[in-house]
Amino acid sequence: MKVIKHSEEVLKAALVSKDTQLAKLYEKFNPKEKCLLNEAFRPGSVLFKPITLHSESDWISSHPEPTQDFAQFYHDPCRKTPTPQKNRIYVQPIGHLLSYLKKKKPKDAFCIVGVTMIDLYPKDSWNFVFGQASLTEGMGIFSFARYDSDFYSANYKGTLKTTKKLPPSDYSVFDGYYTPEITSKLLLRSCKTLTHEIGHIFGLHHCQWLECVMQGSNHLEESDRRPLDLCPICLRKLQSALGFNILERYKALQKWMEEEATGTEEGLSSEARPSLQKPLEAFKESYDWISKCLEVLQK
């Protein structure tokens, strides 16, 4: 194993920035917020740890790419931020692909993300992909098929019985597609993927600073090792794009993990609520971590 351990000086520059104006913006965080964010470069932090590479097949080893500090994120001319007219994120369960999403994208959508349990094969030369996205148009589609614990078993129910060759515009193969039981592990994996991919749509690159949900992953084992939340450097990037209150964000995440699914999910019809499952056993580590962050923010 290899540990990527940046110096305190490097991490501080990545978070706060050597740019005078950006450093002044950092000073606008209240003392408790800065106490949490400063954990990024505090030696021996129990909240934010260095990235550990377990093999040469891990993302950073096999996909070399430049780092992105806060200043690079802030000054990126290509990144987009929500506006009063386009400020909603839509998650659309579908069996169709990006062309379908483009037609379905509401006018007030900052982005729309389609989710499916169909395994995705964008072209014959690819084994599979977890997802495809068009960041310029704020769209993406992501498959959770391989997050099902039964996917690699011979009894997996989502396998096509016979090979079907269809025209590119014919998506009838998705009709009545298999939906597995929503287990706690499947829900956790899905939350990580959506958080990661929507982060990209906001302009966050793969994180190479600390353990973070924005780390790239080259395989399922590596994806499972990622935490559910953001490191302080990526948290500051997202906060600058959205302007949320950090304390309220963690309170909302904790509340979501504490709530029972039935009857508590806003925006669902009364008919849909009883069938909704929200198993959260696999979220215990994330819940405990958020509780520690709240202790720092509220002490």
N, C-alpha and C positions, 0 to 999 in steps of 0.2 A: 504494500500500500504506500501511497505517496500523499503527504499533507501539503496543501498549498497555503502557506502561511505568509501573509503580507506583513510588513512592519507597521507599527503604530502610526508612524509618520505618513506612510502611503495610504493607509485606510482613512486617516483623518483628512488628507487632501482629497480623496475620492468622495468622501461624504460632505465635508464643509466647503471645500474648494479653495484654491489659492487665488481665485478671482475675487477681488475686493467687494464687488457688488453682490456676488452670490454669498460671500461670507456674511455680509450685512443682513441678507435675507435669512440666513441661518439663525442669526441672533434674535429674530422675531419669534422663534419658538419659545414657549415658556420654559422655565427652569426644569420642570419635571419631564417635559417632552425631550429637552436636550439631554437630560440624564439617561433616558431610554436610548436615544439615538447614539449617544456617546459610547454606549456598550459596543458599538462597532469596532472601536479601536482600543477598548480597555483590555489589557492583558488578562487572560484567564477568565473572560466573560462566560457565564453559564448560560446566557441567553443566545448568543451568536457565536458560533464556532467556525473554525477554518474548514474549508472543503477537503474531504478525503477522497482520493482516487483509489479505487479498489483494483482496477486492471487497466490495461492499455485499450480496452474496448470502451471505457467510459468516455463521455462526451468531450471533455476538454482535451483529452489525449488524442482522440481521433478526429476532432473538428477544430483545429487551431483557429482562433479568431481574436481580434483585439478586444481589450476590456472597454467598458463604457462607464466613466465616472459621472457624477452629477452634472458637472459643467458641460460635458459632451452631450448628455441627454438634454439639458436645458437649452443649449444653443443649436440643437439639431434642426435644420430648416425643414426637414421632411416630416417631423412628427406632428400629429394633430391633437387638439384638445377639444373637449366638448364645448358646445355653445348653448345659449338658452333655447335655440331652435332644435338642436340635435344633441340630446343629453341623456338618452336612454340606451341601455344594453338589453337586447332581446335574445333570449335563448329559445330556439325553435326545434322541437323534436321532429325529425324528418327522415325520409328515406331517399330523398332526392339530393342533388348536389348544388354547386355554387350558382348555376344558372337559375335554379329554383329559388335560392335565397335572394338573389338580386331582385326578383319579381316581388318577393314577400317583404322586402326591407321597408319599414314604415318611414315616413318623412322625418319624424323626430328621432330616428335611431342614430346614435353615434356609431354603433356597430350591431350586427346581428350574427349570432353564432348558432349553427345547426348542430345537433347532436344525434347520433344514431348508434344502434347496436349492430349495424351491418359492417363487416370488415371491408376496408377500403383498398382498392387496387387502382391507382390512377393511370397506370400504363403497364403493358406486359413485362417490361424490363424491371419493374419494382416488385419486391416480395409483398409489401403492404406499406401503408402509412397510418399513423395515428390521426393525422389530419391534414387538411389543405386550407390555405387562407389567401385572401387578397387584402393586404393591409391598406392599399391605396383606396379601396372601396369599402373598407370596414366590414369585411365578411369572412367567415370561416366555417368549416364543417369538420367535426371531430368524431372519430369512432371510438367507442368504449368496449368494442367486442372483445379485444384481447385483455381487458381488465376483468373479465368474467373468469372465475377460478376454474370453470369447467371447459374453457376454450380449447385447451390442448388435449382434452380427453377424447377417446374414440366415440363417446356417447354425446358429444356436443350437439345440441338440437338445432343450432343455427347454420349447420352445414347444408349446402344445396345438395339435393339427392342426385340431380343430373345437371350436366353442364349446359348452360344456356347462352347462345350467341345472339345478342340483341343489337339493334341499331343504337348509336350513341345517344340518341334522344329518347330512347325507350327505357323507362325506369320501372317497368312492371315487375321486375324481379324483387323489388322492395315491398311489394304488396303483401300484407299479412306477415311481415318478417318477425322472426323470433325475438322476444323480449325476455331476458332471464330474470330471476328473482333479484331484487335490489338488496344486495348484502351490504354490510357495513364497509367491508374492504372495497367493494366496487364503488360505493358512494364516495369514499375518501379519495380513491384514485381519480374519479371523475372530477371532483372538486379541484384537485391539484392541476389537472390538465386544463380545465376551463380558466382557472386563475392565471396559469402560466401563459396561455395563448391570448387571453384578453389583455394581459400585461404587454405582450408584443404589439397589439393593436394600439396601445397607448404610447408606444415608442420605446419600451424597455427592451434592451438587448439581453442576451444570456449573461447571467451573473457569474463572475469569476472571483468575487471578493470573499464571500462567506457562504455558509450553508443557507440556501434560499430557494423558494419555490421557482424562481426564475433561472435556476441552473438548468443547462441542457441535459437531456437524458438520451442515451443511445439504446437503452434496453429497459425492460420492465423492472428488473432488479434495481437499476440505478434510479429509475423514477420513484420507486417505493422508498428509497433512502432520502429523497428530498423532503424537507419540512413542508407544511401546508402554507406557511406565511412567508413574508418578505424580510430580507435583511434590512438594516437601517438605511443603507445606501439606496436600495430599490424602493424602500418605503418613502424616502424623501422625494424620489423621482415621481412616484404616483401621487403623493400629497401635493406636489407643486402643480401637477396637471389637473387635479380635482378640487384641491382646497379643503379637504375634509379635516375634521378635528381628530387627532390621533387617538385620544382617550375614548371618544365616542365610537370610533371604528372598532376598537378592541372590545368595548362593551357590547356592541351590536353582534360581533362574532361570537362572544361568549353566550349571549342571549339565544342566538340561533342554535347553538349546541345544547342549550338547556331545555329548549322548548320541545314538547311532543309534536309530532307531525300533524295528527288529526285535529282539525279545527283551528290551527294556529297560523297556517300559511295564508298570508294576505293575497287577494287576487284570484283565489280559487273558488269555483262554484261549490255549493254545499254537496253536490253529487260527486265531485272529484275528491273531496277531502277524505272520506272514509277509506279510499283505496290507496292513499298516499302512504308510502313507507319511508321512514327516516331512521334507520338503524345507525346508531352513533358509537358503537363499542370501539371501533377502530380509531375514533377521534380523541380518545382519552389523552394521549401524549400531547396532541395539539391543544386540547382544553387546558391541561396543566401548564403548558407553556404560556398560553394567553393569560392565565391567572397570575403568573409571575410577572408578566409585562404590566398588568394592571396594578400590581403591588408597587412597582416602580413609579407608575404614572399617578398613583393616588396617595403615596406616602407623604 
